[in-house]
Amino acid sequence: MLCQAFGEPFITYFTRIKQSEQQRFEQAADRDEFQRREYFSRI
């Protein structure tokens, strides 16, 4: 359904972004700091 709505190239791109995000989170020494830096720096 999402592939039909957004197109397969977008879903592939979004999946890569989220996989990279998950890897950075798993490798972070301080996961709370990672989340603050990753998500709250944009606000």
Summary of the structure (lengths in Angstrom):
residues: 43
radius of gyration: 13.5
end to end distance: 31.0
largest distance: 38.5
contacts: 80
relative contact order: 0.10
helix: 86%
strand: 0%
